[in-house]
């Protein structure tokens, strides 16, 4: 794949993943579980999004 295609597809995929996981985390925290009940999932979601962004940078942006 060309560099531009990898960059665009990787950015779209990473953004969709982070939006989905962030929305799920917000939904859990504002629902029945409350903020303190949803806090562990929120921390895990932030960590997962950070790993996804790093993987996007490592695979698509950084020149090897």
Secondary structure, 3 states (H helix, E strand, C coil): CCHHHHHHHHHHHHHHHHHHHHHHHHHHHHCCCHHHHHHHHHHHHHHHHHHHHHHHHHHHHCCC
